[in-house]
Amino acid sequence: MTPEIVFPLGLGGNHARWLLSIDPKFDFKLCYSNKLEDKVKWICDNVYTNRTWNTWLQKEWRYRKQLDLSIVLTHFLSPNGNMLVDSEWQRKKQLILRADNYTNIAYHYFMVNLGLNNQTLSVVLEEFKDWETALEKVKHCNLASKTILTSDCIGEPTLNREWYQQIVTWAGYDDLYEQASVIHAKYYQCRQQAAQDFVNYFESSEFQTHLNFYKNTYIAS
């Protein structure tokens, strides 16, 4: 049964998997070499470069199928919703991410997906509350197959060592903190650049031209 990283929208489950992907036990066939330094360089050059707010999800989705062979990403704790009585779910190895500050998570996701999957920001925040409610039920199950990890630190400039050690322990992988830190630094740079590009675009004359068109031409007077 393939292990899963389960996380609410915007909380960086993709990044957690990229950090794990440099381990020799991860089935990583995207890079031209299986050497650790080559895999780190490949991720920095292909995943965390030329990425901004309106290309963020496209970058993530590009390699999803290949990476799913080793660790699956999902936003659903259980596919049928009846997780507490689902024996398959009880056995499934899952790393479940949560946050203390979901507002930051929501605004990051808004930046990279303006439509919020046809939802409003307030609805997304309510869904985070539902996520926390579901996690309380998971905690009460006290299953060895489930690891719940607070992950606000994923947006910090330096890779949190304790958080990283917990994800590699969950995966049964080697501690490659030094190399993972290189990838995390590139990820942080991408987040910062994407946010700056987001601000620049919506303050730009180009976007003002679009607004003027809708206000003065598109909308019937």
C-alpha positions as CSV (number, residue, x, y, z in Angstrom):
1,M,0.0,0.0,0.0
2,T,1.6,3.3,-1.1
3,P,2.1,5.8,1.7
4,E,0.3,9.1,1.5
5,I,0.9,12.7,2.5
6,V,-2.5,14.1,3.3
7,F,-2.8,17.9,3.6
8,P,-5.3,20.7,3.2
9,L,-5.0,23.0,0.2
10,G,-2.0,25.3,0.3
11,L,-0.1,23.6,3.1
12,G,2.9,22.4,1.1
13,G,2.4,18.7,0.8
14,N,4.1,18.8,-2.6
15,H,7.2,20.5,-1.1
16,A,7.3,17.9,1.7
17,R,7.4,15.2,-1.0
18,W,10.1,16.9,-3.0
19,L,12.2,17.1,0.2
20,L,11.8,13.3,0.6
21,S,12.4,12.5,-3.0
22,I,16.1,12.8,-2.8
23,D,16.4,9.7,-0.6
24,P,17.8,6.6,-2.4
25,K,14.7,4.6,-1.4
26,F,12.4,7.0,-3.3
27,D,11.7,5.8,-6.8
28,F,13.0,9.0,-8.5
29,K,13.3,8.4,-12.3
30,L,13.0,12.1,-13.4
31,C,16.7,12.9,-13.0
32,Y,19.5,11.8,-15.4
33,S,21.5,10.5,-12.4
34,N,20.7,8.8,-9.1
35,K,23.5,10.7,-7.3
36,L,22.3,12.8,-4.4
37,E,23.9,16.0,-5.6
38,D,22.5,15.6,-9.1
39,K,18.9,15.0,-7.8
40,V,19.1,18.1,-5.6
41,K,20.3,20.2,-8.6
42,W,17.6,18.7,-10.8
43,I,14.9,19.7,-8.4
44,C,16.3,23.2,-8.0
45,D,16.6,23.7,-11.7
46,N,13.4,22.1,-12.8
47,V,10.9,22.4,-10.0
48,Y,12.0,25.6,-8.1
49,T,12.9,27.9,-10.9
50,N,10.8,30.1,-13.2
51,R,7.9,29.7,-10.8
52,T,5.5,32.4,-9.9
53,W,2.0,32.9,-8.7
54,N,0.3,32.0,-12.0
55,T,2.5,29.0,-12.8
56,W,2.7,27.5,-9.3
57,L,0.2,24.7,-9.7
58,Q,1.3,23.9,-13.3
59,K,4.8,23.3,-11.9
60,E,3.4,21.0,-9.2
61,W,1.2,19.0,-11.5
62,R,3.8,18.4,-14.1
63,Y,5.6,15.5,-12.3
64,R,2.7,14.3,-10.1
65,K,2.2,10.9,-11.8
66,Q,5.9,9.9,-11.5
67,L,6.2,10.9,-7.9
68,D,2.9,9.2,-6.9
69,L,4.6,5.8,-7.5
70,S,6.5,6.3,-4.2
71,I,4.3,8.6,-2.1
72,V,0.8,9.7,-3.0
73,L,-0.5,13.2,-2.3
74,T,-4.1,13.7,-1.4
75,H,-6.4,16.2,0.2
76,F,-8.8,13.6,1.5
77,L,-8.2,11.6,4.7
78,S,-10.3,8.8,3.4
79,P,-11.8,8.4,-0.1
80,N,-15.2,7.2,1.2
81,G,-15.6,9.4,4.2
82,N,-16.1,6.6,6.7
83,M,-12.5,6.5,7.8
84,L,-13.0,5.5,11.4
85,V,-14.6,2.1,10.4
86,D,-12.6,1.6,7.2
87,S,-10.0,-1.2,7.8
88,E,-8.0,-0.3,4.7
89,W,-7.7,3.3,5.9
90,Q,-6.7,2.2,9.4
91,R,-3.8,0.3,7.9
92,K,-2.7,3.0,5.4
93,K,0.5,4.8,6.3
94,Q,-0.3,8.5,6.2
95,L,1.5,11.7,7.1
96,I,-1.2,14.2,7.8
97,L,-0.3,17.9,7.8
98,R,-2.0,20.6,9.8
99,A,-1.4,24.2,10.8
100,D,-1.8,26.6,13.7
101,N,-2.4,29.6,11.4
102,Y,-4.7,28.6,8.6
103,T,-5.1,32.2,7.4
104,N,-1.6,32.3,6.1
105,I,-2.2,29.0,4.3
106,A,-5.4,30.3,2.8
107,Y,-3.8,33.4,1.4
108,H,-0.9,31.4,-0.1
109,Y,-3.4,29.2,-1.8
110,F,-5.4,32.2,-3.0
111,M,-2.2,33.6,-4.6
112,V,-1.6,30.5,-6.6
113,N,-5.2,29.7,-7.4
114,L,-7.3,32.8,-7.6
115,G,-10.5,30.9,-8.2
116,L,-10.1,28.8,-5.1
117,N,-11.8,25.9,-6.9
118,N,-15.0,28.0,-7.3
119,Q,-15.0,28.8,-3.6
120,T,-14.7,32.0,-1.5
121,L,-11.9,32.6,1.0
122,S,-14.3,32.3,3.8
123,V,-15.5,28.9,2.6
124,V,-11.9,27.7,2.4
125,L,-11.3,28.9,6.0
126,E,-14.4,27.0,7.2
127,E,-13.1,23.9,5.5
128,F,-9.9,24.2,7.5
129,K,-12.0,24.1,10.6
130,D,-13.6,20.9,9.3
131,W,-10.1,19.6,8.7
132,E,-9.2,20.2,12.4
133,T,-12.4,18.5,13.5
134,A,-11.6,15.4,11.4
135,L,-8.1,15.3,12.8
136,E,-9.4,15.2,16.4
137,K,-11.2,12.0,15.4
138,V,-8.0,10.6,13.9
139,K,-6.1,11.4,17.1
140,H,-8.6,9.5,19.2
141,C,-8.1,6.5,17.0
142,N,-4.5,6.4,18.2
143,L,-3.3,4.5,15.1
144,A,0.4,3.8,14.6
145,S,-0.2,4.2,10.8
146,K,-1.1,7.9,11.2
147,T,1.4,10.8,11.9
148,I,-0.1,14.2,12.4
149,L,2.4,17.0,11.9
150,T,2.0,20.8,12.5
151,S,3.6,22.4,9.4
152,D,3.4,26.2,9.6
153,C,7.2,26.2,9.4
154,I,7.1,25.1,5.8
155,G,6.9,28.8,4.8
156,E,10.0,29.8,6.8
157,P,13.2,30.7,5.0
158,T,15.3,28.0,6.7
159,L,14.2,24.3,6.8
160,N,13.1,23.5,10.3
161,R,15.3,20.6,11.4
162,E,12.8,19.1,13.8
163,W,10.0,19.2,11.3
164,Y,12.3,17.7,8.6
165,Q,13.5,14.9,10.9
166,Q,9.9,14.0,11.6
167,I,9.0,13.6,7.9
168,V,12.0,11.5,7.2
169,T,11.3,9.3,10.3
170,W,7.8,8.9,9.0
171,A,9.0,7.8,5.6
172,G,11.8,5.6,7.0
173,Y,14.3,7.6,5.0
174,D,17.8,8.9,5.7
175,D,18.4,12.3,7.3
176,L,19.7,14.4,4.4
177,Y,19.1,17.7,6.1
178,E,22.0,19.6,4.4
179,Q,20.9,18.7,0.9
180,A,17.2,19.1,1.7
181,S,18.0,22.6,3.1
182,V,19.3,23.6,-0.4
183,I,16.0,22.7,-1.9
184,H,14.0,24.4,0.8
185,A,15.9,27.6,0.3
186,K,15.0,27.6,-3.4
187,Y,11.4,26.9,-2.4
188,Y,11.3,29.8,-0.1
189,Q,12.8,32.1,-2.8
190,C,10.0,31.0,-5.1
191,R,7.3,31.8,-2.5
192,Q,8.8,35.2,-2.0
193,Q,9.2,35.9,-5.6
194,A,5.7,34.7,-6.4
195,A,4.2,37.0,-3.8
196,Q,6.1,40.0,-5.1
197,D,5.1,39.2,-8.7
198,F,1.5,38.9,-7.5
199,V,1.6,42.4,-5.9
200,N,3.4,43.9,-8.9
201,Y,0.9,42.5,-11.4
202,F,-2.2,43.7,-9.6
203,E,-0.6,47.1,-9.1
204,S,0.5,47.3,-12.7
205,S,-0.8,49.5,-15.5
206,E,-1.6,46.3,-17.4
207,F,-4.0,45.2,-14.8
208,Q,-5.5,48.7,-14.6
209,T,-6.1,48.5,-18.4
210,H,-8.1,45.3,-17.8
211,L,-10.1,46.9,-15.1
212,N,-10.8,50.0,-17.2
213,F,-12.0,47.7,-20.1
214,Y,-14.5,45.9,-17.8
215,K,-15.7,49.1,-16.2
216,N,-16.0,51.2,-19.3
217,T,-16.6,48.8,-22.2
218,Y,-17.6,45.3,-21.1
219,I,-20.2,46.1,-18.4
220,A,-23.3,47.5,-20.0
221,S,-24.1,51.0,-18.9
